[in-house]
Amino acid sequence: MKVQELEDFLEVHGALLASAGLPPSLHEKLFDKLSADVFDGGNFFEIEPVESGRQRRLVFSSQRLPKLGDVFLIDHAWSFRLTQARSQLEQIPGLVERMAALMCVADDVEEIDNVELEGTSDIESVILHIAAETEGRGEKTYWLELDDGNVTDEVLHKLNLSAKFPDLIGLSMWNNPLESVEEVMNTVAGLSKLRALWLNECPVASNKNDELQDALGRMLPHLEIYNRKLTNKYGLWAVGFCAGVFSANHPGHLFAEDQALEDVTSLDLSERDMQTFSPHVFNPEKLPNLTSLNLRGNPFANESAESLLATIQTLKSLKSLQVDIPGPLGNASSIAEALPFVLELNGRSRDKFLGEENNDTMSNLEPRLPMFSKEEPLIERVMSAMWQYINTYRLADEEKLDETPIWYVMDELGSALRHSDVPNFQVAPFMYLPDGTIQSAISYSLLWPVQDVSSGDECTRDYLFGIGEDRQRSSRLAAWFHIPSEVSNRHENAYDSHMSALKQPIVREPIAYNDPPTSSIFPQDGAFLSVFSDIPGISDFLTHPKFKLVEEPKEADIVWTHMQIDDEFRKAAGLQPQQYVNQFPSEECIVMKHNLAETMQKAYGTPSWLQPTYNMDLQLAALFGDFLQREENKQNNLWIVKPWNMARTIDTSIVGSLPALARLVETGPKIGQKYIEQPALYKGRKFDLRYIVLLRSLQPLEIFVCDVFWGRFSNNQYTLETNSLAEYETHFTVMNYGRTMNHLDTHSWVPEFEKEHNVKWQDIHRRVREVLRAVFEGAAAVHPEMKSPTSRAIYGVDIMLDASFQPKLLEVTYCPDCGRAAKYDVRNVLGDGELMKGSEFYNNVFSCLFLNELKNISPL
């Protein structure tokens, strides 16, 4: 149905509108804007830099907007699947530059007339060029930037800046090899109007050298900014510079400073080393419209809490305040009592902040700002910073839900929305279907006010809308905020509790089984065993004369199906209790990744063959505790994040950052497992081993392994380079989606592996067999309900070897059809290398499970 009228729109998009949560009162406005492709946010909002340009915020710039008064379309600037992120940044022209600017990780160092300052002659020519140009225009130079210019002490002396530019207000010489305090002092001695000087990352201005800072303070009567610090002489100009009013293009000499800050609504003064809080600057006359103030990271050593609060009390327009708590202003209670007009403290509702202060919750949300070096490529900066900007959805049609989630970045306007626990706006992804089909879909985000907003208000959203502490809210906010000590302690305690529980395993020594072994179920009268199966491989390859295929499940002795055999299936198929089935009760305790880890941990604690593993739906705090401890100890800290129950590495990621771990839980239930960073390699490539295990009984325990197994290999050479972590064909071995499979039978590669590493495969195989048996022993001990006299099953067990050739359990999969073994000839490398075809494989499997006959199958 083509969407032409409002009625069509509501009919086609009813479920999507409900999912987005957009109130019905806004449906018609949304339809009108979608139909005309109206992006009118620029008429209502402005984007302002904060946190010294390392973040942006969105400010409402119109007069007033009532709650639910309008809805705005937000474009998606970048949409991708995680595996494609890096390649898109590399291949789409302009994308990485746009994302770097949007995420505040772009190179914002301005070059002087686009001239590279690499040598003395270049620098001198640039200085002379600037002086000549400004003098020719009858102008003066008020601002000079010589950053990254290889300005040495000798070069600085030759430049004679005070003679050429006596009216300088701002001078930046960031990242130059300046070492002489005397030379710097001689240079600035004639710059009596200088208000800002930057010598960051110059040896002369190292943290240990206070001599220069003290001397500059005495020499320069108007110096208000030194490096990032506000000196004790700071006034309206320095505050105006921090607010973006004054800059290289507008240095301040042309402005009446008394009125300069009248239009400032947001002020970020964090980490400025402020010793005082001057009432001559911070008062309602100078800052009449200030609504948001950030004072984090300032010592205010010359102020008492009472004097600080008394000055802030005069700023009645202030609604949002960020401070250190506890800190120079005192604790949350004293701040809230002194400033009742402040509605938001550290990004949280004032009332909620106070109500949770004593509950050990996140009470001091310090934003996680991007950190990068100028030498780091833009792509690496974006790949690191994107976890604070990306959002996700899944595509679906009437038939199925897409297995792989889509991640997206909202445009500059949407990405400037910062977090608040009590937001004034709500955002939701929305798929517009102009032709009524998923093929015509256009993705947007919708933005609408959930509170009244007025001019100058910061526009905020809840990054974790609808998610409370029952879903680990405090931990998940670590994607955007540094973890306060209270929550960090909670993570450490969760990790300690987790590790303590693992010290009490159920299986402390090998289990002794005294039950009599199972017997063959072949009828004594010699009649065949009837088999029902809906699996093509069985009907094609089961040719053993003692088995006969039948059409109906109720007629079979053995029901071998890919369907889940539950009460509903049994009733529909007419199954009787005495019929044998190819599933064990509660086998999900091993075939789902989170259950497998939990079962093995309960059984054995921390066996060497199981990597540290956490159910991220329940144990995110413990995972973070483990991550932070490894980070503190400078241990390798890569983690692989996997869905509970998806195959072929779908939606699986390898990450090494806390924000990434916190965000990946959004696309469905996951486990976080310590990545095997040093695996055994075959000719430089990763591989894992697929073993086929037959389970005849859990009581007594009777398990068998097929003598044939195969290796699955990655397609690329293995590396831990950061830019390789998203390369599927480097870090994964199960090739799908059209990739070239690189599977080798054991007879072909094992002898070469033995030669390459000077090892005996028999020794490795023995250790693998011990792990395989332990898996099912542990399951039987932890889940006795699995025991069933009429169950038989095949499982695929995936093992990886580490660099010491010790086996590591990856996963166990329910395997009604062994797939590859039925399609390919395979060899028993540990025997005589004899070929076994698919028909032999299935005949041997059924003989083992139901006739107790072993051929090319060994007991564990």
MARGU-352066 format. One record per residue (C-alpha): residue number from 1; x, y, z. Coordinates in pm, whole numbers, m for minus. Layout:
  pos       x       y       z
  NUM       X       Y       Z
...
# end
This chain:
  pos       x       y       z
    1       0       0       0
    2     142     336    m100
    3     118     588     182
    4     m73     892      55
    5    m315     989     331
    6    m296    1000     710
    7    m517     691     730
    8    m273     498     509
    9      16     615     722
   10    m146     499    1047
   11    m247     165     899
   12     100      86     763
   13     297     228    1054
   14      75     145    1351
   15     312    m110    1504
   16     616     110    1434
   17     454     412    1599
   18     363     206    1904
   19     718      68    1924
   20     865     419    1903
   21     635     540    2180
   22     532     852    1990
   23     209     992    2143
   24     m96     978    1910
   25    m132    1356    1931
   26     188    1387    1724
   27     107    1128    1457
   28     m40    1376    1212
   29     250    1621    1253
   30     492    1338    1190
   31     306    1233     876
   32     310    1590     743
   33     686    1623     798
   34     766    1281     653
   35     552    1349     347
   36     724    1679     277
   37    1068    1566     401
   38    1079    1852     653
   39    1390    1883     872
   40    1311    2197    1068
   41    1520    2134    1378
   42    1758    2411    1277
   43    1479    2662    1342
   44    1448    2552    1705
   45    1787    2429    1823
   46    2149    2535    1835
   47    2457    2320    1891
   48    2716    2450    2138
   49    3064    2314    2222
   50    3123    2219    2585
   51    3398    2044    2781
   52    3658    2250    2593
   53    3521    2132    2260
   54    3537    1764    2345
   55    3159    1743    2362
   56    2861    1926    2216
   57    2526    2002    2363
   58    2190    2092    2210
   59    2021    2413    2322
   60    1662    2518    2255
   61    1684    2854    2076
   62    1318    2937    2009
   63    1084    3106    2257
   64     893    2817    2410
   65     783    2464    2326
   66     521    2290    2540
   67     534    1924    2633
   68     436    1711    2330
   69     417    2032    2128
   70     600    1911    1817
   71     801    1627    1666
   72    1126    1664    1472
   73    1295    1440    1217
   74    1656    1347    1287
   75    1853    1210     993
   76    2093     920    1029
   77    2439    1030     926
   78    2584     678     926
   79    2420     334     930
   80    2620      11     935
   81    2667    m338    1068
   82    2956    m364    1311
   83    3158    m585    1080
   84    3135    m317     809
   85    3216     m10    1020
   86    3586      17     945
   87    3553     m61     574
   88    3282     205     534
   89    3499     464     706
   90    3782     373     471
   91    3579     366     151
   92    3300     627     172
   93    3438     970      79
   94    3413    1224     360
   95    3253     985     610
   96    3544     955     852
   97    3596    1333     851
   98    3228    1398     925
   99    3218    1137    1201
  100    3540    1270    1356
  101    3394    1620    1370
  102    3059    1497    1500
  103    3227    1288    1771
  104    3467    1570    1868
  105    3783    1380    1775
  106    3879    1578    1465
  107    4207    1764    1429
  108    4107    2116    1518
  109    4461    2261    1510
  110    4451    2547    1261
  111    4745    2586    1027
  112    4869    2940     954
  113    4783    3013     592
  114    4813    2640     527
  115    5192    2661     556
  116    5374    2365     716
  117    5594    2494     999
  118    5874    2240     973
  119    6190    2449     984
  120    6335    2781    1090
  121    6312    2942     750
  122    5948    2834     707
  123    5848    2976    1045
  124    6026    3303     985
  125    5869    3341     642
  126    5525    3281     783
  127    5577    3538    1060
  128    5704    3794     813
  129    5414    3717     581
  130    5159    3772     855
  131    5326    4094     973
  132    5345    4234     620
  133    4983    4148     539
  134    4837    4301     853
  135    5055    4609     829
  136    4956    4652     464
  137    4589    4646     561
  138    4651    4893     841
  139    4556    4631    1095
  140    4715    4481    1398
  141    4773    4113    1480
  142    4605    4010    1802
  143    4636    3632    1781
  144    4918    3403    1676
  145    4929    3021    1668
  146    5263    2847    1623
  147    5158    2500    1734
  148    5357    2194    1627
  149    5601    2423    1451
  150    5941    2293    1567
  151    6002    2625    1740
  152    6326    2588    1934
  153    6474    2838    2180
  154    6701    2967    1903
  155    6411    3005    1659
  156    6199    3184    1918
  157    6481    3432    1978
  158    6509    3504    1604
  159    6135    3557    1561
  160    6137    3862    1794
  161    5761    3838    1837
  162    5724    4129    2077
  163    5867    4367    1818
  164    5656    4237    1530
  165    5329    4182    1722
  166    5322    4403    2034
  167    4940    4394    2050
  168    4905    4016    2085
  169    4620    3904    2308
  170    4658    3530    2246
  171    4979    3337    2174
  172    4985    2960    2131
  173    5310    2764    2098
  174    5169    2424    2183
  175    5399    2122    2133
  176    5729    2290    2051
  177    6076    2189    2180
  178    6116    2500    2396
  179    6340    2450    2697
  180    6470    2789    2810
  181    6268    2978    3071
  182    6483    3284    3004
  183    6406    3282    2630
  184    6032    3253    2686
  185    6042    3534    2941
  186    6238    3760    2704
  187    5984    3691    2427
  188    5673    3776    2625
  189    5826    4065    2817
  190    5715    4308    2549
  191    5365    4161    2511
  192    5199    4368    2780
  193    4848    4308    2644
  194    4879    3930    2642
  195    4582    3756    2804
  196    4632    3395    2698
  197    4949    3192    2656
  198    4968    2824    2566
  199    5289    2628    2611
  200    5128    2287    2655
  201    5354    1991    2580
  202    5663    2212    2569
  203    5950    2093    2793
  204    5979    2442    2943
  205    5623    2421    3077
  206    5641    2073    3228
  207    5432    2006    3535
  208    5745    2013    3751
  209    5844    2361    3637
  210    5650    2615    3843
  211    5919    2880    3798
  212    5790    2993    3460
  213    5426    3012    3566
  214    5508    3224    3869
  215    5734    3453    3670
  216    5475    3500    3396
  217    5214    3593    3654
  218    5437    3867    3788
  219    5546    3995    3446
  220    5217    4000    3249
  221    4957    4224    3413
  222    4662    4092    3207
  223    4743    3720    3172
  224    4418    3537    3246
  225    4485    3198    3084
  226    4804    2997    3106
  227    4788    2665    2924
  228    4448    2533    3033
  229    4449    2709    3368
  230    4270    3025    3468
  231    4517    3240    3656
  232    4427    3439    3965
  233    4391    3742    3733
  234    4110    3587    3531
  235    3805    3799    3459
  236    3530    3839    3202
  237    3767    3782    2910
  238    3887    3437    3027
  239    3535    3326    3108
  240    3422    3458    2770
  241    3696    3259    2601
  242    3583    2940    2779
  243    3227    3015    2665
  244    3334    3061    2303
  245    3259    3434    2298
  246    3623    3526    2246
  247    3854    3333    2013
  248    4128    3375    1755
  249    3874    3530    1518
  250    3716    3749    1788
  251    3993    3816    2040
  252    3794    4059    2251
  253    3956    4392    2197
  254    3662    4508    1982
  255    3398    4412    2235
  256    3259    4581    2541
  257    3346    4311    2791
  258    3090    4418    3047
  259    2815    4297    2815
  260    3014    4015    2656
  261    2858    3733    2861
  262    2497    3845    2850
  263    2396    3578    2597
  264    2593    3292    2752
  265    2361    3010    2862
  266    2611    2729    2913
  267    2956    2754    3066
  268    3211    2474    3093
  269    3492    2563    3335
  270    3594    2208    3424
  271    3960    2126    3494
  272    4072    2491    3485
  273    4267    2484    3813
  274    4056    2774    3944
  275    4160    2887    4289
  276    3891    3151    4333
  277    3533    3204    4219
  278    3504    3575    4158
  279    3169    3742    4231
  280    3281    4024    3999
  281    3239    3781    3711
  282    2980    3536    3841
  283    2683    3754    3913
  284    2340    3802    3754
  285    2440    4126    3584
  286    2728    3972    3393
  287    2565    3629    3337
  288    2189    3695    3334
  289    2099    3395    3116
  290    2334    3127    3251
  291    2140    2800    3289
  292    2418    2539    3288
  293    2752    2553    3471
  294    3027    2290    3494
  295    3284    2342    3774
  296    3426    1990    3795
  297    3793    1941    3869
  298    3871    2282    4019
  299    4032    2299    4366
  300    3902    2646    4468
  301    4175    2641    4730
  302    4121    3008    4820
  303    3747    2970    4877
  304    3535    2819    5149
  305    3229    2614    5067
  306    3015    2890    5215
  307    3164    3162    4993
  308    3139    2943    4682
  309    2775    2867    4747
  310    2700    3230    4831
  311    2831    3341    4490
  312    2641    3071    4303
  313    2325    3160    4497
  314    2313    3489    4308
  315    2279    3306    3973
  316    1905    3244    3998
  317    1879    3148    3628
  318    2099    2845    3688
  319    1919    2512    3640
  320    2198    2261    3584
  321    2520    2235    3787
  322    2811    1993    3760
  323    3054    1980    4052
  324    3274    1735    4236
  325    3073    1557    4505
  326    3203    1552    4765
  327    3425    1846    4683
  328    3492    2215    4750
  329    3117    2291    4760
  330    3046    2015    5012
  331    2817    1718    4971
  332    2499    1682    4768
  333    2271    1763    5059
  334    2443    2093    5142
  335    2454    2195    4776
  336    2087    2116    4721
  337    1985    2298    5037
  338    2181    2611    4940
  339    2069    2607    4574
  340    1701    2512    4562
  341    1659    2663    4213
  342    1913    2417    4063
  343    1703    2133    3920
  344    1981    1905    3796
  345    2304    1802    3969
  346    2568    1617    3766
  347    2316    1522    3500
  348    2057    1385    3739
  349    1735    1519    3878
  350    1803    1709    4199
  351    1542    1511    4393
  352    1649    1177    4248
  353    2013    1263    4310
  354    1944    1330    4677
  355    1713    1033    4715
  356    1981     797    4586
  357    2285     961    4744
  358    2280     723    5037
  359    2201     416    4827
  360    2549     377    4679
  361    2432     468    4330
  362    2602     675    4063
  363    2620    1009    4236
  364    2902    1174    4042
  365    2866    1134    3670
  366    3185    1258    3509
  367    3153    1244    3129
  368    3378    1005    2942
  369    3545    1248    2702
  370    3738    1135    2394
  371    4110    1087    2444
  372    4341    1065    2147
  373    4676    1179    2018
  374    4728    1387    1708
  375    4931    1104    1556
  376    4639     861    1585
  377    4456     814    1253
  378    4103     956    1229
  379    3960     609    1171
  380    4102     481    1499
  381    3965     783    1685
  382    3618     731    1538
  383    3619     355    1603
  384    3703     428    1967
  385    3465     719    2020
  386    3166     579    1832
  387    3038     372    2125
  388    2916     695    2285
  389    2722     798    1974
  390    2585     488    1805
  391    2235     351    1849
  392    2080      30    1720
  393    1776    m138    1574
  394    1695    m460    1388
  395    1517    m493    1058
  396    1222    m731    1031
  397     961    m828     778
  398     660   m1054     806
  399     877   m1364     781
  400    1168   m1310    1018
  401    1380   m1076    1225
  402    1718    m987    1080
  403    1986   m1175    1270
  404    2242    m893    1252
  405    2154    m558    1413
  406    2196    m223    1239
  407    2390      47    1424
  408    2353     412    1332
  409    2473     760    1423
  410    2221    1043    1433
  411    2311    1362    1252
  412    2489    1649    1427
  413    2170    1777    1587
  414    2065    1440    1728
  415    2416    1349    1839
  416    2443    1670    2043
  417    2170    1551    2281
  418    2334    1476    2614
  419    2209    1252    2890
  420    1981    1330    3178
  421    1794    1101    3415
  422    1510    1353    3390
  423    1523    1446    3021
  424    1309    1706    2851
  425    1309    1521    2518
  426    1261    1165    2402
  427    1424    1002    2100
  428    1327     684    1916
  429    1429     524    1584
  430    1154     506    1324
  431    1125     336     987
  432     919     522     727
  433     769     297     457
  434     642     532     182
  435     542     238     m39
  436     424      26     251
  437     711    m223     210
  438    1038    m283     389
  439    1216    m233      54
  440    1110     134      53
  441    1214     191     414
  442    1389     513     517
  443    1529     529     868
  444    1501     835    1091
  445    1502     915    1458
  446    1211    1105    1608
  447    1262    1379    1866
  448     980    1526    2074
  449     956    1720    2403
  450     836    1541    2713
  451     865    1854    2926
  452     803    2222    2859
  453    1120    2386    2725
  454    1215    2752    2696
  455    1482    2950    2519
  456    1830    2865    2649
  457    1733    2527    2796
  458    1967    2241    2722
  459    1784    1962    2540
  460    1854    1622    2692
  461    1750    1260    2652
  462    1783     950    2865
  463    2047     733    2702
  464    1895     429    2876
  465    1528     514    2845
  466    1312     263    3031
  467    1611      79    3181
  468    1637      71    3559
  469    1876     m88    3806
  470    1700    m422    3756
  471    1869    m415    3414
  472    2205    m288    3543
  473    2153      78    3460
  474    2446     214    3664
  475    2689     m27    3502
  476    2562      39    3152
  477    2603     416    3195
  478    2978     347    3197
  479    2959     378    2819
  480    2920     755    2859
  481    3049     834    3209
  482    3350     746    3417
  483    3253     505    3691
  484    3234     677    4031
  485    3400     507    4326
  486    3071     384    4470
  487    2983     194    4154
  488    3343      85    4096
  489    3338     m69    4445
  490    3013    m241    4355
  491    3178    m387    4045
  492    3473    m508    4249
  493    3239    m661    4506
  494    3035    m831    4233
  495    3354    m974    4084
  496    3476   m1092    4425
  497    3138   m1255    4495
  498    3145   m1421    4154
  499    3495   m1559    4213
  500    3404   m1668    4565
  501    3110   m1869    4433
  502    3339   m2041    4182
  503    3557   m2168    4467
  504    3283   m2412    4571
  505    3241   m2646    4273
  506    3013   m2950    4286
  507    3261   m3186    4119
  508    3573   m3200    4331
  509    3712   m3532    4204
  510    3628   m3775    3924
  511    3277   m3920    3947
  512    3248   m4294    3999
  513    2956   m4460    3817
  514    2834   m4794    3952
  515    2520   m4825    3741
  516    2502   m5115    3498
  517    2573   m5017    3138
  518    2294   m4971    2889
  519    2216   m5259    2656
  520    2126   m5277    2290
  521    1762   m5205    2215
  522    1762   m5428    1906
  523    1461   m5664    1930
  524    1544   m6020    2027
  525    1324   m6150    1746
  526    1557   m5986    1496
  527    1305   m5738    1360
  528    1435   m5404    1246
  529    1425   m5082    1453
  530    1186   m4832    1296
  531    1313   m4474    1262
  532    1117   m4157    1190
  533    1321   m3857    1081
  534    1246   m3524     916
  535    1618   m3466     850
  536    1725   m3526     490
  537    2067   m3650     592
  538    1919   m3940     784
  539    1694   m4055     501
  540    1987   m4026     257
  541    2257   m4194     462
  542    2101   m4432     717
  543    2130   m4761     524
  544    2206   m5003     810
  545    1994   m5320     766
  546    1880   m5318    1130
  547    1706   m4981    1086
  548    1406   m4897     871
  549    1259   m4556     800
  550     888   m4499     863
  551     654   m4212     772
  552     484   m4140    1104
  553     649   m4056    1441
  554     398   m4261    1638
  555     498   m4573    1439
  556     868   m4539    1517
  557    1091   m4694    1781
  558    1325   m4399    1735
  559    1217   m4039    1662
  560    1504   m3835    1519
  561    1393   m3478    1454
  562    1518   m3124    1434
  563    1204   m3008    1620
  564    1210   m2943    1993
  565    1054   m3245    2162
  566     839   m3093    2433
  567     499   m3190    2571
  568     323   m3011    2288
  569     524   m3198    2025
  570     473   m3531    2199
  571      98   m3478    2209
  572      75   m3364    1847
  573     294   m3652    1721
  574     126   m3912    1943
  575     453   m4018    2106
  576     460   m4274    2385
  577     700   m4275    2682
  578     884   m4585    2561
  579     982   m4434    2226
  580    1342   m4320    2195
  581    1413   m3959    2100
  582    1726   m3773    1994
  583    1716   m3511    2270
  584    1786   m3507    2643
  585    1563   m3316    2884
  586    1705   m2976    2981
  587    1994   m3009    2737
  588    1978   m2630    2698
  589    2202   m2628    3006
  590    2492   m2701    2770
  591    2379   m2601    2420
  592    2315   m2235    2507
  593    2636   m2043    2569
  594    2537   m1868    2892
  595    2399   m2191    3037
  596    2708   m2386    2935
  597    2932   m2143    3121
  598    2708   m2144    3427
  599    2689   m2525    3430
  600    3063   m2569    3398
  601    3133   m2302    3661
  602    2894   m2465    3906
  603    3051   m2803    3838
  604    3419   m2710    3834
  605    3462   m2347    3939
  606    3738   m2209    3717
  607    3874   m2499    3512
  608    4173   m2410    3297
  609    3987   m2520    2986
  610    3708   m2262    3027
  611    3780   m1894    2968
  612    3637   m1643    3223
  613    3277   m1601    3111
  614    2991   m1376    3226
  615    2621   m1366    3149
  616    2598    m999    3057
  617    2226    m984    3131
  618    2293   m1069    3496
  619    2666   m1033    3561
  620    2768    m713    3386
  621    2894    m562    3713
  622    3116    m867    3775
  623    3246    m851    3418
  624    3331    m484    3465
  625    3506    m569    3791
  626    3718    m824    3608
  627    3786    m578    3324
  628    3890    m298    3560
  629    4115    m527    3760
  630    4290    m642    3443
  631    4321    m281    3329
  632    4478    m183    3660
  633    4720    m475    3641
  634    4801    m393    3276
  635    4690    m739    3161
  636    4560    m811    2815
  637    4195    m716    2811
  638    4027    m827    2490
  639    3682    m986    2525
  640    3462   m1169    2281
  641    3093   m1090    2313
  642    2857   m1360    2182
  643    2480   m1402    2169
  644    2343   m1678    2389
  645    2201   m1885    2112
  646    2318   m1790    1763
  647    2547   m1987    1535
  648    2802   m1887    1270
  649    2940   m1607    1492
  650    2637   m1387    1415
  651    2637   m1063    1619
  652    2970   m1158    1774
  653    3231    m889    1845
  654    3583    m866    1981
  655    3633    m551    2189
  656    3873    m409    2441
  657    3690    m112    2593
  658    3438     m69    2870
  659    3203     148    2658
  660    3189    m122    2391
  661    3106    m391    2647
  662    2835    m170    2796
  663    2671     m98    2460
  664    2678    m447    2307
  665    2417    m576    2551
  666    2162    m362    2364
  667    2133    m604    2072
  668    2014    m903    2269
  669    2129   m1140    2545
  670    2505   m1191    2540
  671    2794   m1353    2718
  672    3124   m1174    2764
  673    3413   m1418    2748
  674    3786   m1353    2781
  675    3931   m1369    2433
  676    4202   m1627    2369
  677    4462   m1376    2260
  678    4744   m1626    2212
  679    4596   m1926    2029
  680    4786   m2208    1864
  681    4825   m2130    1495
  682    4855   m2340    1183
  683    5072   m2167     925
  684    5000   m1838    1098
  685    4620   m1874    1103
  686    4369   m1939    1378
  687    4177   m2264    1385
  688    3935   m2457    1601
  689    3835   m2822    1614
  690    3487   m2967    1576
  691    3433   m3296    1760
  692    3120   m3508    1730
  693    3018   m3649    2067
  694    2752   m3917    2110
  695    2562   m3929    2439
  696    2401   m4263    2508
  697    2323   m4216    2875
  698    2386   m3988    3172
  699    2305   m4261    3427
  700    2529   m4445    3380
  701    2746   m4192    3199
  702    2814   m4332    2853
  703    2967   m4090    2607
  704    3159   m4149    2289
  705    3356   m3943    2042
  706    3383   m4001    1670
  707    3738   m4076    1573
  708    3704   m3834    1286
  709    3709   m3460    1354
  710    3806   m3162    1145
  711    3980   m2832    1171
  712    3821   m2504    1068
  713    4061   m2229     973
  714    4052   m1853     940
  715    4131   m1715     596
  716    4376   m1443     705
  717    4698   m1446     901
  718    4633   m1395    1272
  719    4716   m1060    1431
  720    4607    m858    1732
  721    4642    m524    1555
  722    4349    m304    1660
  723    4241    m251    1301
  724    4205    m629    1257
  725    3957    m693    1539
  726    3657    m640    1313
  727    3803    m856    1034
  728    3583   m1162    1027
  729    3826   m1368     823
  730    4113   m1299    1064
  731    3950   m1384    1396
  732    3675   m1632    1308
  733    3688   m1977    1155
  734    3324   m2050    1065
  735    3293   m1894     721
  736    2947   m1790     607
  737    2769   m1526     399
  738    2953   m1625      82
  739    3301   m1638     233
  740    3543   m1906     118
  741    3546   m2198     359
  742    3886   m2312     474
  743    3819   m2653     628
  744    4070   m2935     612
  745    4028   m3298     704
  746    4247   m3416     986
  747    4452   m3653     774
  748    4569   m3361     561
  749    4681   m3112     821
  750    4753   m3282    1154
  751    5089   m3432    1046
  752    5195   m3090     919
  753    5085   m2931    1247
  754    5291   m3183    1445
  755    5593   m3102    1232
  756    5541   m2723    1251
  757    5518   m2717    1630
  758    5718   m3028    1721
  759    5427   m3179    1917
  760    5251   m3513    1927
  761    4886   m3491    1837
  762    4811   m3796    2052
  763    4902   m3588    2360
  764    4675   m3304    2252
  765    4396   m3548    2167
  766    4418   m3704    2513
  767    4372   m3365    2679
  768    4081   m3284    2448
  769    3910   m3615    2539
  770    3943   m3525    2907
  771    3766   m3195    2845
  772    3491   m3359    2640
  773    3417   m3605    2917
  774    3428   m3332    3182
  775    3159   m3134    2997
  776    2903   m3414    3024
  777    3011   m3524    3372
  778    2957   m3167    3489
  779    2617   m3147    3320
  780    2506   m3470    3487
  781    2620   m3346    3829
  782    2461   m3001    3804
  783    2147   m3100    3613
  784    2034   m3450    3715
  785    1703   m3379    3539
  786    1886   m3441    3210
  787    1897   m3812    3284
  788    1654   m4007    3068
  789    1662   m4378    2974
  790    1495   m4313    2636
  791    1715   m4029    2513
  792    2010   m4044    2276
  793    2179   m3745    2113
  794    2463   m3611    1899
  795    2645   m3292    1997
  796    2908   m3088    1822
  797    3176   m2964    2062
  798    3412   m2690    1950
  799    3760   m2675    2098
  800    4041   m2425    2046
  801    4403   m2476    2145
  802    4602   m2202    2311
  803    4965   m2131    2235
  804    5065   m2398    2489
  805    4843   m2649    2307
  806    4602   m2670    2597
  807    4236   m2718    2494
  808    3980   m2444    2555
  809    3607   m2517    2540
  810    3425   m2282    2301
  811    3073   m2417    2279
  812    2847   m2720    2259
  813    2583   m2737    1988
  814    2285   m2966    1955
  815    2353   m3159    1640
  816    2057   m3363    1506
  817    2227   m3362    1165
  818    2604   m3361    1167
  819    2605   m3184     834
  820    2963   m3179     720
  821    3040   m3536     826
  822    2754   m3662     609
  823    2860   m3462     304
  824    3234   m3519     295
  825    3470   m3812     307
  826    3680   m3786     623
  827    3978   m3976     753
  828    4063   m4118    1093
  829    4405   m3966    1140
  830    4461   m4135    1474
  831    4398   m4475    1323
  832    4506   m4594     983
  833    4379   m4302     778
  834    4090   m4505     637
  835    3821   m4307     457
  836    3473   m4298     607
  837    3187   m4179     390
  838    2864   m4013     504
  839    2666   m4337     494
  840    2922   m4510     712
  841    2911   m4218     953
  842    2536   m4235    1016
  843    2534   m4615    1023
  844    2812   m4606    1284
  845    2636   m4336    1489
  846    2306   m4528    1507
  847    2490   m4854    1577
  848    2670   m4692    1871
  849    2364   m4526    2019
  850    2111   m4808    1982
  851    2301   m5133    1916
  852    2604   m5067    2141
  853    2838   m5142    1852
  854    3149   m4927    1803
  855    3322   m4862    1473
  856    3534   m4550    1422
  857    3382   m4429    1751
  858    3563   m4440    2086
  859    3429   m4431    2444
  860    3533   m4136    2658
# end
